């Protein structure tokens, strides 16, 4: 998909058909024809565009003949085979030329939607450096948002574990742990790119742009700390999860075993009184009542002993 936007003098974001000076070109899952068109019209190396479409590409920043190429990872949500939400990351390329700014990714994202709907303050397509920094800031904000969702889901699953005897919660924990690994790795790589922008002046920035970049770095650092903290907590919970499941199972088995033993006494008594031999009270008119009382007494005594020993 190829989209071209341009900010007007009235601060309205309009969708246009041609690539012109001051426009924003957005591509996600583009076709070969769309890649070729952008490469020719914007004078951008086609290999750089393809790099951003490689889901294994690492975050980096390059500068070549006045063009700046930035590749960072952004978060998104997918469903695994069991229907559980998994948070993953894929690259997004930000290409800044003298006349245009281009974003390239494999998937569409709500992060880009923030700019499509013009929800970001002071967003203009012709302010290329400001736009790139704003995009990096929104990406960092989404990392923090998803990390909070992960923390909330972890707390919900933890409450379910106390009564759980199934593997569903274990799979959920594994999905969240995998998500945190993706986030931690991508966030650290993204921060390296931001540090290079700050130290080596890859792009021309005004004072307010530097302030925005510092805000982005602060957000990124906070996200890294949160991801590492949540990962440590989740790892500890995972280590205790198997023990909790096993303990819950032992409690149930102990309860069922106790019930089986209690019910075995009435079975023994009725079995004895069902034999074709001489037995006590066989000629008594109250033989059946005596048998019931004996069964009840033996079961009650056994249940009392088990209750005092906290078997159930």
C-alpha positions in Angstrom: 0.0 0.0 0.0 1.3 3.4 -1.0 -0.1 6.6 0.6 1.1 10.2 0.0 0.1 13.0 2.4 0.9 16.7 2.5 0.2 19.4 5.0 -1.5 22.5 3.7 -1.2 26.1 4.7 -4.4 25.7 6.8 -2.6 22.9 8.8 -4.9 20.2 7.3 -3.3 16.9 6.2 -4.4 16.0 2.7 -4.0 12.8 0.7 -2.4 13.5 -2.7 -1.6 11.4 -5.7 1.9 12.7 -6.6 5.2 12.8 -4.8 6.2 16.4 -4.4 8.3 18.6 -2.2 7.3 18.6 1.4 5.1 15.5 1.2 5.1 12.4 3.4 5.2 9.0 1.6 3.9 6.1 3.7 4.3 2.5 2.5 3.3 -0.7 4.2 3.5 -4.1 2.6 4.3 -2.3 -0.7 4.3 -4.0 -4.1 7.4 -4.1 -6.3 5.8 -1.4 -8.5 5.2 0.9 -5.6 8.8 0.4 -4.3 10.1 1.2 -7.8 7.9 4.3 -8.1 9.0 5.8 -4.8 12.7 5.0 -5.5 12.6 6.8 -8.8 10.4 9.8 -7.8 12.1 10.4 -4.5 15.6 9.4 -5.6 16.0 6.9 -2.9 18.2 3.7 -3.0 15.8 0.8 -3.5 17.9 -1.4 -1.3 17.3 0.9 1.7 13.5 0.5 1.2 13.9 -3.3 1.0 16.0 -3.3 4.2 13.1 -1.8 6.1 10.8 -4.6 4.8 13.1 -7.3 6.3 11.6 -8.3 9.6 15.0 -9.4 10.8 16.7 -6.1 10.1 18.4 -4.5 13.1 17.8 -0.8 14.1 20.4 1.5 12.7 21.0 5.0 11.3 22.9 6.0 8.1 23.6 9.2 6.3 24.5 9.3 2.6 24.6 12.3 0.2 22.2 14.4 2.3 19.8 11.6 2.9 19.3 10.1 6.4 18.1 6.5 6.8 16.7 5.4 10.1 15.5 2.0 10.9 13.9 1.3 14.3 11.6 -1.4 15.7 7.9 -0.6 16.6 5.6 -2.8 18.6 2.4 -4.5 17.4 -0.1 -7.2 18.6 -0.7 -10.5 16.9 -2.6 -13.7 17.9 -0.7 -17.0 18.2 -2.1 -20.4 17.3 -3.9 -20.7 20.6 -5.6 -17.3 20.2 -3.5 -15.6 22.8 -2.3 -12.0 22.2 1.5 -11.8 21.6 3.4 -8.5 21.4 6.1 -8.5 18.8 8.2 -5.9 17.0 9.1 -5.3 13.4 11.2 -2.6 11.7 10.0 0.6 10.3 12.2 2.7 8.0 12.3 6.5 8.2 13.9 8.0 5.1 14.6 11.7 5.1 15.6 13.4 1.9 16.0 17.1 1.0 12.4 17.2 -0.2 10.5 14.3 1.3 10.1 12.0 4.3 9.3 8.4 3.7 8.1 5.7 6.1 8.3 2.0 5.2 7.1 -1.1 7.1 5.7 -4.6 6.6 2.5 -3.9 8.4 0.2 -1.0 9.0 0.2 0.3 12.6 -1.9 2.4 14.9 1.2 4.4 15.4 1.0 5.6 11.8 -2.7 6.1 12.3 -1.9 8.8 14.9 -0.4 10.9 12.1 -3.0 10.0 9.5 -5.7 11.4 11.7 -3.5 14.4 12.5 -3.7 13.7 16.2 -0.1 14.7 16.9 0.3 18.3 17.9 2.5 20.5 15.6 2.8 17.8 13.0 3.6 19.0 9.5 4.9 16.9 6.6 7.4 19.5 5.5 9.0 19.6 8.9 11.0 16.4 8.2 13.2 16.3 11.3 10.4 17.2 13.6 8.2 14.6 12.0 10.9 11.9 12.4 11.3 12.7 16.1 7.6 12.8 16.7 7.3 9.4 15.1 10.0 8.1 17.4 8.3 9.6 20.4 4.9 8.0 19.5 6.7 4.6 19.0 8.2 5.0 22.5 4.7 5.9 23.9 3.2 2.7 22.4 6.0 0.6 24.0 5.0 2.0 27.3 1.3 1.5 26.6 1.8 -2.1 25.7 4.1 -2.7 28.7 1.3 -1.6 31.0 -1.1 -3.9 29.2 1.4 -6.8 29.7 1.7 -5.9 33.4 -2.1 -5.9 33.7 -2.4 -9.3 32.0 0.3 -10.7 34.2 -1.7 -9.7 37.3 -4.9 -11.2 35.9 -3.2 -14.5 35.1 -1.6 -14.6 38.5 -5.0 -14.5 40.1 -6.2 -17.4 38.0 -3.1 -19.5 38.9 -4.3 -19.9 42.5 -7.2 -22.1 41.4 -5.8 -23.4 38.1 -5.0 -27.0 37.2 -4.6 -26.4 33.5 -1.8 -25.3 31.1 -3.7 -22.4 29.7 -2.1 -19.9 32.1 1.3 -21.4 31.5 1.0 -20.7 27.8 -0.2 -17.2 28.5 2.8 -16.6 30.7 5.1 -17.9 28.0 3.6 -15.6 25.5 4.0 -12.6 27.7 7.6 -13.5 28.5 8.4 -13.8 24.8 6.8 -10.4 24.2 9.0 -8.9 26.9 12.1 -10.4 25.4 11.2 -8.8 22.0 10.5 -5.5 23.6 13.7 -5.4 25.7 15.9 -6.3 22.7 14.2 -3.8 20.3 14.1 -1.0 22.9 17.9 -1.2 23.6 18.6 -1.2 19.8 16.3 1.8 19.3 18.1 3.7 22.1 21.4 3.2 20.4 20.0 4.8 17.3 18.7 7.8 19.4 22.0 8.2 21.1 23.7 8.4 17.7 21.3 11.1 16.5 22.0 13.1 19.7 25.8 12.7 19.6 26.7 12.8 16.0 24.2 15.3 14.5 22.9 13.0 11.8 20.0 15.5 11.2 19.8 19.2 11.5 17.9 20.1 14.6 16.6 23.3 16.2 16.6 23.8 19.9 13.0 22.6 20.3 13.9 19.5 18.2 16.7 18.7 20.6 14.3 19.0 23.5 11.9 16.6 21.7 14.8 14.2 21.1 15.7 14.2 24.8 12.1 13.5 25.6 12.2 10.5 23.3 15.3 9.2 24.9 13.8 9.6 28.4 10.7 7.7 27.2 12.8 5.0 25.7 14.9 4.7 28.8 11.8 4.4 31.0 10.4 1.7 28.6 13.7 -0.3 28.9 13.6 -0.2 32.7 9.9 -1.2 32.7 10.5 -4.1 30.3 13.5 -5.4 32.3 11.6 -5.1 35.6 8.5 -6.9 34.2 10.7 -9.5 32.7 12.4 -10.2 36.0 9.1 -10.4 37.8 7.6 -12.7 35.1 10.6 -14.9 35.2 10.2 -15.4 38.9 6.5 -16.1 38.5 7.3 -18.6 35.8 9.7 -20.4 38.1 7.0 -20.8 40.8 4.2 -21.5 38.4 4.9 -25.2 37.9 5.2 -25.6 41.7 1.8 -23.9 42.2 0.1 -26.2 39.6 1.7 -29.2 41.2 0.7 -28.1 44.6 -2.9 -27.5 43.5 -3.0 -31.0 42.0 -1.6 -32.5 45.2 -4.3 -30.8 47.2 -7.0 -32.3 45.0 -5.5 -35.7 45.0 -5.2 -35.6 48.8 -8.8 -34.7 49.1 -10.0 -37.4 46.7 -7.8 -40.0 48.5 -9.3 -39.0 51.9 -12.8 -39.3 50.5 -12.0 -42.7 49.1 -10.7 -44.0 52.4 -13.7 -42.6 54.3 -16.1 -44.3 51.9 -14.1 -47.6 52.1 -15.4 -48.3 55.6 -19.1 -48.5 54.7 -18.1 -50.6 51.7 -16.2 -53.0 54.0 -19.1 -53.2 56.5 -21.8 -53.8 53.9 -19.6 -56.4 52.2 -19.1 -58.3 55.5 -22.9 -58.3 56.2 -23.6 -59.5 52.7 -21.7 -62.8 53.2 -23.6 -66.1 53.6 -22.1 -66.9 57.1 -23.0 -66.2 60.6 -22.5 -62.6 61.5 -23.2 -60.5 64.6 -26.8 -59.1 65.0 -28.0 -61.2 62.1 -31.2 -62.2 64.0 -31.7 -58.7 65.5 -34.7 -56.8 64.2 -32.4 -53.7 64.2 -29.6 -55.3 62.3 -29.9 -52.9 59.3 -30.0 -49.9 61.6 -27.0 -51.1 63.6 -25.1 -51.6 60.3 -25.8 -48.1 59.2 -24.8 -46.7 62.5 -21.5 -48.6 62.5 -20.8 -47.3 59.0 -21.6 -43.8 59.9 -19.4 -44.0 63.1 -16.4 -45.4 61.3 -16.7 -42.7 58.5 -17.2 -39.9 61.0 -14.2 -40.9 63.1 -12.0 -41.2 60.0 -13.2 -37.9 58.6 -12.5 -36.2 62.0 -9.0 -37.5 62.1 -8.3 -36.4 58.5 -9.9 -33.0 59.2 -7.6 -32.4 62.2 -4.6 -33.4 60.1 -5.8 -30.9 57.4 -6.1 -33.5 54.7 -9.1 -31.5 53.4 
